[in-house]
């Protein structure tokens, strides 16, 4: 039994004892009023003394309870602070800063590889066109496309800003945040490739592309990839 519970029980017992004594005293007083033997008067005097002692014990129990209640408040406040300290420590500015740096680096890596791909597509399209190679499918505005090993490569098809926006948009959707960047309609080929590695077919990925479920799929795939690299 805690200190607070013990103090509460002690006070309750004392009050019950006083109530019982008062009942006996009330009975003895009525007997005296009825002119019964002096023996009752003697018992009544003794009961008055016992009741007074019990009342003093009640005062002591009340003071003890007040102290126990104050101590309980202090304990609960300490627990509340410690719980807050634990939760906020797990999401401190230092922790957030570390995650932010990792996110910046990851998004910068994504942007970098997209930029390098664009440079490579333009350079090789130019080389293929200069050699009059059949790889060149279209080389006039608005399309500049060539084929290599059965795969088509188009200028501007993997824009860094598009994929960076898509990545942040998916996180916004999963977290229910407002103000997500616009990414247009449908999934991108890169997202469909990620979905395929999660067992989601291309058609299904296209159909789910604008749902929060697809956003969760993308974020889940990113987290699994992160865990695999550790």
Backbone as CSV, one residue per row, in Angstrom:
resi,resn,N_x,N_y,N_z,CA_x,CA_y,CA_z,C_x,C_y,C_z
1,UNK,0.854,-1.200,0.000,0.000,0.000,0.000,0.879,1.234,0.000
2,UNK,0.568,2.177,-0.881,1.354,3.399,-0.970,1.119,4.272,0.249
3,UNK,2.026,5.282,0.416,1.883,6.200,1.541,0.560,6.934,1.505
4,UNK,0.107,7.318,0.288,-1.159,8.023,0.152,-2.320,7.117,0.522
5,UNK,-2.319,5.892,0.057,-3.395,4.946,0.359,-3.457,4.638,1.846
6,UNK,-2.287,4.484,2.455,-2.240,4.197,3.893,-2.804,5.359,4.701
7,UNK,-2.471,6.581,4.301,-2.981,7.770,5.000,-4.489,7.880,4.834
8,UNK,-4.983,7.587,3.646,-6.427,7.629,3.394,-7.151,6.585,4.241
9,UNK,-6.571,5.394,4.337,-7.184,4.324,5.124,-7.179,4.668,6.607
10,UNK,-6.069,5.233,7.084,-5.968,5.620,8.503,-7.027,6.664,8.855
11,UNK,-7.216,7.649,7.980,-8.216,8.681,8.238,-9.619,8.082,8.229
12,UNK,-9.894,7.191,7.293,-11.208,6.549,7.218,-11.487,5.732,8.470
13,UNK,-10.468,5.010,8.965,-10.633,4.200,10.180,-10.915,5.088,11.389
14,UNK,-10.201,6.205,11.472,-10.388,7.118,12.605,-11.782,7.723,12.590
15,UNK,-12.239,8.132,11.426,-13.587,8.705,11.311,-14.656,7.677,11.679
16,UNK,-14.445,6.433,11.261,-15.395,5.375,11.601,-15.422,5.148,13.112
17,UNK,-14.223,5.203,13.718,-14.136,5.016,15.174,-14.885,6.131,15.904
18,UNK,-14.726,7.370,15.445,-15.407,8.512,16.072,-16.919,8.388,15.897
19,UNK,-17.335,7.982,14.732,-18.772,7.827,14.478,-19.369,6.772,15.405
20,UNK,-18.618,5.693,15.609,-19.096,4.630,16.497,-19.187,5.142,17.933
21,UNK,-18.146,5.886,18.354,-18.153,6.453,19.706,-19.308,7.420,19.897
22,UNK,-19.580,8.243,18.863,-20.671,9.214,18.962,-21.995,8.500,19.139
23,UNK,-22.134,7.354,18.484,-23.359,6.586,18.639,-23.557,6.103,20.058
24,UNK,-22.456,5.625,20.670,-22.515,5.158,22.068,-22.842,6.326,22.997
25,UNK,-22.169,7.475,22.760,-22.390,8.666,23.592,-23.830,9.137,23.482
26,UNK,-24.377,9.149,22.271,-25.765,9.568,22.094,-26.706,8.682,22.894
27,UNK,-26.427,7.394,22.915,-27.256,6.449,23.686,-27.154,6.722,25.185
28,UNK,-25.894,6.942,25.673,-25.687,7.212,27.101,-26.342,8.532,27.505
29,UNK,-26.250,9.552,26.641,-26.872,10.836,26.953,-28.386,10.689,27.095
30,UNK,-28.980,9.903,26.237,-30.421,9.693,26.329,-30.801,8.964,27.608
31,UNK,-29.936,8.024,28.025,-30.210,7.311,29.275,-30.156,8.257,30.471
32,UNK,-29.199,9.185,30.446,-29.097,10.159,31.536,-30.331,11.057,31.559
33,UNK,-30.761,11.463,30.363,-31.957,12.291,30.290,-33.183,11.577,30.890
34,UNK,-33.173,10.270,30.754,-34.284,9.483,31.274,-34.137,9.205,32.771
35,UNK,-33.061,9.746,33.375,-32.875,9.597,34.821,-32.383,8.231,35.247
36,UNK,-31.726,7.535,34.364,-31.214,6.222,34.736,-29.994,6.353,35.635
37,UNK,-29.427,5.247,36.051,-28.365,5.218,37.069,-27.175,6.073,36.668
38,UNK,-26.440,6.521,37.699,-25.266,7.359,37.481,-24.155,6.626,36.758
39,UNK,-24.298,5.310,36.702,-23.264,4.505,36.019,-23.142,4.925,34.554
40,UNK,-24.285,5.239,33.959,-24.270,5.677,32.580,-23.532,7.009,32.431
41,UNK,-23.714,7.888,33.420,-23.038,9.183,33.384,-21.531,9.006,33.451
42,UNK,-21.073,8.046,34.267,-19.642,7.782,34.363,-19.104,7.239,33.037
43,UNK,-19.838,6.330,32.428,-19.425,5.773,31.127,-19.373,6.878,30.065
44,UNK,-20.374,7.799,30.155,-20.433,8.876,29.183,-19.203,9.776,29.282
45,UNK,-18.783,10.085,30.536,-17.598,10.913,30.732,-16.366,10.241,30.131
46,UNK,-16.262,8.938,30.333,-15.128,8.191,29.771,-15.165,8.230,28.238
47,UNK,-16.396,8.093,27.711,-16.541,8.093,26.254,-16.192,9.455,25.655
48,UNK,-16.563,10.536,26.384,-16.188,11.870,25.908,-14.670,11.982,25.763
49,UNK,-13.965,11.456,26.778,-12.494,11.525,26.743,-11.920,10.720,25.591
50,UNK,-12.489,9.519,25.414,-12.006,8.660,24.311,-12.294,9.299,22.945
51,UNK,-13.497,9.940,22.871,-13.847,10.581,21.614,-12.894,11.727,21.311
52,UNK,-12.538,12.480,22.335,-11.609,13.601,22.124,-10.260,13.103,21.634
53,UNK,-9.798,12.006,22.220,-8.523,11.431,21.772,-8.627,10.985,20.303
54,UNK,-9.763,10.398,19.967,-9.966,9.950,18.592,-9.994,11.141,17.635
55,UNK,-10.609,12.257,18.087,-10.651,13.458,17.255,-9.250,14.019,17.017
56,UNK,-8.405,13.926,18.047,-7.015,14.368,17.879,-6.279,13.461,16.891
57,UNK,-6.574,12.158,16.987,-5.948,11.232,16.033,-6.439,11.513,14.620
58,UNK,-7.722,11.920,14.529,-8.254,12.266,13.209,-7.530,13.476,12.644
59,UNK,-7.283,14.487,13.476,-6.545,15.661,13.016,-5.152,15.262,12.539
60,UNK,-4.526,14.360,13.311,-3.197,13.896,12.923,-3.263,13.151,11.589
61,UNK,-4.321,12.320,11.414,-4.478,11.569,10.168,-4.734,12.510,8.997
62,UNK,-5.501,13.582,9.244,-5.773,14.556,8.187,-4.505,15.268,7.755
63,UNK,-3.674,15.625,8.731,-2.396,16.270,8.401,-1.485,15.312,7.632
64,UNK,-1.487,14.061,8.078,-0.661,13.047,7.412,-1.133,12.848,5.974
65,UNK,-2.475,12.832,5.793,-3.026,12.669,4.453,-2.670,13.857,3.574
66,UNK,-2.756,15.064,4.134,-2.411,16.260,3.363,-0.971,16.199,2.884
67,UNK,-0.076,15.744,3.755,1.326,15.610,3.371,1.498,14.536,2.292
68,UNK,0.768,13.423,2.459,0.865,12.339,1.477,0.337,12.791,0.119
69,UNK,-0.762,13.568,0.146,-1.323,14.078,-1.112,-0.351,15.045,-1.788
70,UNK,0.290,15.889,-0.998,1.271,16.817,-1.560,2.445,16.053,-2.168
71,UNK,2.882,14.997,-1.455,3.989,14.180,-1.966,3.589,13.474,-3.256
72,UNK,2.315,13.037,-3.327,1.824,12.364,-4.527,1.804,13.325,-5.713
73,UNK,1.404,14.578,-5.452,1.405,15.587,-6.510,2.821,15.809,-7.027
74,UNK,3.775,15.895,-6.101,5.172,16.083,-6.485,5.648,14.897,-7.320
75,UNK,5.275,13.676,-6.894,5.689,12.474,-7.626,5.098,12.455,-9.033
76,UNK,3.810,12.761,-9.135,3.157,12.734,-10.444,3.701,13.824,-11.364
77,UNK,4.011,14.977,-10.797,4.608,16.038,-11.607,5.976,15.611,-12.123
78,UNK,6.721,14.938,-11.253,8.037,14.444,-11.673,7.920,13.425,-12.793
79,UNK,6.920,12.534,-12.661,6.698,11.532,-13.707,6.302,12.196,-15.020
80,UNK,5.445,13.244,-14.924,5.006,13.948,-16.131,6.192,14.600,-16.831
81,UNK,7.075,15.208,-16.041,8.261,15.838,-16.630,9.171,14.798,-17.271
82,UNK,9.341,13.660,-16.589,10.232,12.624,-17.124,9.673,12.028,-18.407
83,UNK,8.331,11.841,-18.450,7.709,11.321,-19.675,7.907,12.298,-20.828
84,UNK,7.717,13.588,-20.541,7.924,14.606,-21.580,9.381,14.641,-22.009
85,UNK,10.281,14.517,-21.027,11.715,14.544,-21.325,12.099,13.381,-22.256
86,UNK,11.512,12.202,-22.003,11.801,11.033,-22.828,11.267,11.207,-24.249
87,UNK,9.987,11.608,-24.343,9.369,11.750,-25.667,10.034,12.850,-26.487
88,UNK,10.293,13.983,-25.850,10.887,15.100,-26.585,12.363,14.857,-26.885
89,UNK,13.016,14.065,-26.036,14.404,13.709,-26.317,14.511,12.862,-27.575
90,UNK,13.494,11.993,-27.782,13.489,11.137,-28.973,13.205,11.944,-30.235
91,UNK,12.662,13.153,-30.069,12.378,14.019,-31.218,12.994,15.396,-30.990
92,UNK,14.198,15.391,-30.445,14.883,16.652,-30.159,15.319,17.337,-31.453
93,UNK,15.718,18.589,-31.324,16.225,19.312,-32.495,17.450,18.620,-33.079
94,UNK,18.265,18.012,-32.215,19.450,17.307,-32.703,19.052,16.102,-33.556
95,UNK,18.026,15.356,-33.092,17.555,14.196,-33.848,16.939,14.650,-35.172
96,UNK,16.106,15.689,-35.103,15.473,16.207,-36.320,16.521,16.731,-37.298
97,UNK,17.537,17.412,-36.765,18.595,17.946,-37.627,19.329,16.819,-38.351
98,UNK,19.572,15.709,-37.653,20.255,14.572,-38.276,19.396,13.979,-39.393
99,UNK,18.092,13.836,-39.121,17.185,13.308,-40.147,17.084,14.276,-41.332
100,UNK,17.073,15.551,-41.009,16.978,16.566,-42.063,18.207,16.519,-42.964
101,UNK,19.378,16.397,-42.348,20.607,16.297,-43.155,20.566,15.065,-44.052
102,UNK,20.080,13.942,-43.500,19.996,12.713,-44.294,19.016,12.886,-45.448
103,UNK,17.887,13.557,-45.172,16.896,13.792,-46.226,17.455,14.705,-47.310
104,UNK,18.151,15.761,-46.895,18.760,16.672,-47.868,19.760,15.934,-48.758
105,UNK,20.590,15.123,-48.119,21.598,14.379,-48.880,20.933,13.416,-49.863
106,UNK,19.868,12.716,-49.392,19.191,11.745,-50.249,18.515,12.445,-51.433
107,UNK,17.846,13.557,-51.162,17.183,14.287,-52.243,18.195,14.907,-53.201
108,UNK,19.330,15.339,-52.647,20.380,15.897,-53.510,20.982,14.805,-54.393
109,UNK,21.151,13.613,-53.834,21.640,12.476,-54.627,20.650,12.154,-55.745
110,UNK,19.362,12.182,-55.411,18.332,11.924,-56.421,18.397,12.965,-57.529
111,UNK,18.491,14.228,-57.129,18.569,15.304,-58.125,19.825,15.157,-58.986
112,UNK,20.921,14.804,-58.358,22.194,14.688,-59.086,22.136,13.607,-60.161
113,UNK,21.590,12.437,-59.809,21.554,11.360,-60.796,20.579,11.696,-61.923
114,UNK,19.519,12.438,-61.605,18.590,12.868,-62.658,19.273,13.855,-63.610
115,UNK,20.023,14.768,-63.039,20.747,15.748,-63.862,21.768,15.047,-64.747
116,UNK,22.505,14.092,-64.169,23.512,13.362,-64.945,22.870,12.540,-66.049
117,UNK,21.698,11.979,-65.766,20.998,11.214,-66.807,20.600,12.140,-67.957
118,UNK,20.097,13.326,-67.617,19.679,14.274,-68.655,20.863,14.671,-69.533
119,UNK,22.000,14.924,-68.891,23.207,15.278,-69.642,23.617,14.146,-70.574
120,UNK,23.553,12.913,-70.024,23.953,11.748,-70.817,23.007,11.519,-71.990
121,UNK,21.693,11.639,-71.745,20.713,11.437,-72.824,20.944,12.443,-73.954
122,UNK,21.151,13.697,-73.591,21.369,14.726,-74.609,22.668,14.473,-75.387
123,UNK,23.722,14.101,-74.652,25.017,13.886,-75.301,24.982,12.707,-76.271
124,UNK,24.375,11.603,-75.822,24.355,10.407,-76.679,23.381,10.556,-77.833
125,UNK,22.278,11.288,-77.599,21.370,11.550,-78.713,22.101,12.347,-79.798
126,UNK,22.874,13.311,-79.379,23.627,14.130,-80.325,24.631,13.278,-81.092
127,UNK,25.309,12.366,-80.338,26.302,11.501,-80.992,25.642,10.548,-81.980
128,UNK,24.525,9.947,-81.599,23.811,9.016,-82.475,23.296,9.735,-83.724
129,UNK,22.802,10.950,-83.509,22.268,11.714,-84.641,23.382,12.097,-85.605
130,UNK,24.540,12.462,-85.044,25.672,12.849,-85.892,26.149,11.681,-86.733
131,UNK,26.008,10.471,-86.209,26.419,9.268,-86.937,25.286,8.685,-87.779
132,UNK,24.152,9.393,-87.777,22.985,8.947,-88.540,22.608,7.516,-88.183
133,UNK,22.608,7.251,-86.858,22.316,5.895,-86.369,20.812,5.661,-86.264
134,UNK,20.392,4.425,-86.510,18.952,4.108,-86.447,18.411,4.167,-85.015
135,UNK,19.287,4.299,-84.025,18.827,4.430,-82.637,17.940,5.654,-82.451
136,UNK,18.188,6.692,-83.264,17.435,7.936,-83.112,16.005,7.739,-83.617
137,UNK,15.043,7.921,-82.709,13.627,7.738,-83.051,13.003,9.076,-83.437
138,UNK,13.313,10.106,-82.665,12.791,11.443,-82.955,13.804,12.451,-82.464
139,UNK,14.050,13.449,-83.281,15.032,14.458,-82.880,14.576,15.848,-83.294
140,UNK,13.282,16.068,-83.115,12.719,17.383,-83.406,11.739,17.735,-82.288
141,UNK,11.628,19.017,-81.998,10.707,19.482,-80.968,9.288,19.018,-81.298
142,UNK,8.517,18.479,-80.368,8.799,18.480,-78.922,9.446,17.203,-78.407
143,UNK,9.803,16.236,-79.294,10.359,14.976,-78.814,11.778,14.770,-79.313
144,UNK,12.622,14.333,-78.415,14.016,13.992,-78.731,14.271,12.643,-78.065
145,UNK,14.174,11.579,-78.842,14.188,10.225,-78.286,15.156,9.345,-79.054
146,UNK,15.850,8.454,-78.306,16.620,7.399,-78.970,16.393,6.087,-78.231
147,UNK,16.717,4.994,-78.890,16.516,3.663,-78.322,17.866,2.991,-78.128
148,UNK,18.001,2.284,-77.003,19.235,1.550,-76.721,18.879,0.264,-76.006
149,UNK,19.222,-0.852,-76.660,18.943,-2.180,-76.095,17.468,-2.356,-75.744
150,UNK,16.600,-1.809,-76.591,15.171,-1.989,-76.399,14.526,-1.008,-75.435
151,UNK,15.329,-0.120,-74.861,14.791,0.880,-73.932,14.845,2.251,-74.589
152,UNK,13.751,2.990,-74.449,13.700,4.339,-75.018,14.153,5.367,-73.991
153,UNK,14.932,6.335,-74.474,15.425,7.426,-73.626,15.002,8.738,-74.259
154,UNK,14.349,9.585,-73.439,13.816,10.839,-73.951,14.367,12.011,-73.154
155,UNK,14.706,13.073,-73.864,15.190,14.283,-73.205,14.081,14.842,-72.302
156,UNK,14.431,15.133,-71.060,13.477,15.734,-70.116,12.512,14.756,-69.464
157,UNK,12.735,13.453,-69.602,11.780,12.474,-69.065,12.000,12.184,-67.575
158,UNK,13.173,12.500,-67.065,13.470,12.232,-65.648,13.958,13.522,-64.995
159,UNK,13.104,14.515,-64.976,13.486,15.806,-64.421,13.712,15.700,-62.910
160,UNK,14.795,16.314,-62.471,15.116,16.284,-61.047,13.992,16.901,-60.222
161,UNK,13.468,18.037,-60.694,12.430,18.720,-59.918,11.158,17.892,-59.803
162,UNK,10.903,17.075,-60.828,9.698,16.240,-60.802,9.827,15.146,-59.744
163,UNK,10.955,14.439,-59.759,11.105,13.330,-58.822,11.317,13.807,-57.389
164,UNK,12.002,14.934,-57.212,12.152,15.489,-55.866,10.780,15.900,-55.328
165,UNK,9.971,16.513,-56.189,8.615,16.903,-55.781,7.764,15.680,-55.456
166,UNK,7.898,14.636,-56.260,7.137,13.419,-56.009,7.516,12.801,-54.664
167,UNK,8.794,12.781,-54.377,9.246,12.198,-53.110,8.647,12.946,-51.923
168,UNK,8.696,14.269,-51.969,8.150,15.057,-50.854,6.626,14.963,-50.817
169,UNK,5.997,14.904,-51.987,4.541,14.791,-52.049,4.070,13.507,-51.377
170,UNK,4.781,12.408,-51.612,4.382,11.121,-51.029,4.466,11.172,-49.504
171,UNK,5.489,11.815,-48.984,5.614,11.946,-47.529,4.485,12.815,-46.982
172,UNK,4.174,13.906,-47.683,3.058,14.760,-47.269,1.774,13.940,-47.173
173,UNK,1.532,13.112,-48.193,0.305,12.326,-48.228,0.241,11.326,-47.085
174,UNK,1.355,10.666,-46.810,1.392,9.672,-45.733,1.175,10.325,-44.376
175,UNK,1.764,11.497,-44.185,1.688,12.189,-42.893,0.451,13.077,-42.763
176,UNK,-0.332,13.190,-43.816,-1.515,14.027,-43.750,-1.197,15.511,-43.641
177,UNK,-0.069,15.918,-44.225,0.343,17.319,-44.173,-0.299,18.098,-45.310
178,UNK,-0.500,19.370,-45.090,-1.088,20.211,-46.135,0.016,20.890,-46.937
179,UNK,-0.358,21.366,-48.120,0.590,22.114,-48.940,1.565,21.257,-49.711
180,UNK,1.170,20.031,-50.055,2.076,19.154,-50.801,2.352,19.724,-52.193
181,UNK,3.594,19.557,-52.690,3.894,20.025,-54.043,3.075,19.267,-55.079
182,UNK,2.687,19.946,-56.139,1.912,19.301,-57.187,2.821,18.447,-58.060
183,UNK,2.323,17.258,-58.398,3.152,16.345,-59.187,2.437,15.860,-60.437
184,UNK,1.281,16.437,-60.737,0.558,15.992,-61.917,-0.219,14.711,-61.637
185,UNK,-0.746,14.135,-62.690,-1.600,12.947,-62.554,-0.810,11.690,-62.898
186,UNK,-1.043,10.632,-62.140,-0.427,9.345,-62.436,0.941,9.175,-61.812
187,UNK,1.447,7.971,-61.913,2.765,7.649,-61.385,3.828,7.886,-62.443
188,UNK,5.059,7.970,-61.996,6.168,8.111,-62.938,6.749,6.724,-63.216
189,UNK,7.499,6.568,-64.305,8.133,5.271,-64.579,9.023,4.805,-63.429
190,UNK,9.690,5.759,-62.778,10.553,5.388,-61.654,9.717,4.843,-60.503
191,UNK,8.579,5.475,-60.224,7.708,4.990,-59.152,7.123,3.620,-59.497
192,UNK,6.829,3.408,-60.749,6.303,2.102,-61.143,7.365,1.023,-60.975
193,UNK,8.623,1.386,-61.204,9.713,0.436,-60.999,9.835,0.100,-59.503
194,UNK,9.740,1.113,-58.658,9.786,0.890,-57.208,8.615,0.014,-56.779
195,UNK,7.429,0.305,-57.306,6.236,-0.471,-56.966,6.393,-1.927,-57.397
196,UNK,6.998,-2.138,-58.556,7.195,-3.497,-59.058,8.065,-4.303,-58.110
197,UNK,9.051,-3.652,-57.522,9.927,-4.357,-56.570,9.191,-4.687,-55.275
198,UNK,8.019,-4.036,-55.084,7.179,-4.336,-53.920,6.044,-5.290,-54.291
199,UNK,6.102,-5.820,-55.525,5.092,-6.779,-55.955,3.837,-6.169,-56.537
200,UNK,3.888,-4.882,-56.881,2.728,-4.202,-57.460,2.943,-4.057,-58.960
201,UNK,1.991,-4.557,-59.752,2.113,-4.512,-61.204,2.023,-3.096,-61.740
202,UNK,2.476,-2.910,-62.984,2.512,-1.579,-63.591,1.124,-0.970,-63.705
203,UNK,0.142,-1.770,-64.160,-1.210,-1.243,-64.307,-1.795,-0.858,-62.958
204,UNK,-1.567,-1.704,-61.968,-2.063,-1.411,-60.621,-1.411,-0.145,-60.073
205,UNK,-0.126,0.017,-60.358,0.583,1.222,-59.902,0.009,2.465,-60.561
206,UNK,-0.322,2.362,-61.842,-0.912,3.506,-62.538,-2.263,3.879,-61.919
207,UNK,-3.053,2.865,-61.579,-4.390,3.096,-61.042,-4.340,3.673,-59.617
208,UNK,-3.331,3.263,-58.857,-3.237,3.682,-57.459,-2.389,4.940,-57.261
209,UNK,-1.813,5.451,-58.341,-0.794,6.496,-58.237,-1.219,7.717,-57.438
210,UNK,-2.496,8.069,-57.475,-2.949,9.299,-56.823,-3.622,9.039,-55.478
211,UNK,-3.440,7.840,-54.909,-4.046,7.516,-53.620,-3.016,7.614,-52.503
212,UNK,-3.511,7.766,-51.282,-2.606,7.783,-50.131,-1.977,6.413,-49.932
213,UNK,-2.697,5.350,-50.388,-2.144,4.000,-50.286,-0.872,3.857,-51.108
214,UNK,-0.862,4.469,-52.280,0.328,4.411,-53.125,1.468,5.207,-52.483
215,UNK,1.116,6.317,-51.855,2.134,7.114,-51.157,2.760,6.291,-50.044
216,UNK,1.916,5.562,-49.296,2.447,4.703,-48.223,3.346,3.620,-48.802
217,UNK,2.967,3.109,-49.958,3.790,2.087,-50.623,5.163,2.654,-50.966
218,UNK,5.202,3.871,-51.503,6.463,4.497,-51.877,7.341,4.740,-50.636
219,UNK,6.731,5.259,-49.578,7.497,5.543,-48.356,7.980,4.241,-47.721
220,UNK,7.126,3.220,-47.736,7.519,1.922,-47.185,8.702,1.340,-47.964
221,UNK,8.652,1.454,-49.299,9.753,0.963,-50.131,11.032,1.720,-49.826
222,UNK,10.906,3.047,-49.606,12.088,3.851,-49.294,12.687,3.418,-47.967
223,UNK,11.833,3.136,-46.981,12.328,2.727,-45.675,12.988,1.355,-45.730
224,UNK,12.401,0.455,-46.508,12.994,-0.870,-46.642,14.359,-0.789,-47.318
225,UNK,14.445,0.084,-48.319,15.732,0.279,-48.980,16.771,0.849,-48.047
226,UNK,16.329,1.758,-47.175,17.240,2.378,-46.192,17.739,1.335,-45.210
227,UNK,16.826,0.447,-44.754,17.215,-0.598,-43.812,18.193,-1.568,-44.453
228,UNK,17.976,-1.861,-45.737,18.840,-2.824,-46.435,20.259,-2.299,-46.568
229,UNK,20.426,-0.984,-46.582,21.750,-0.378,-46.752,22.525,-0.299,-45.443
230,UNK,21.831,-0.508,-44.325,22.506,-0.394,-43.026,23.299,-1.641,-42.695
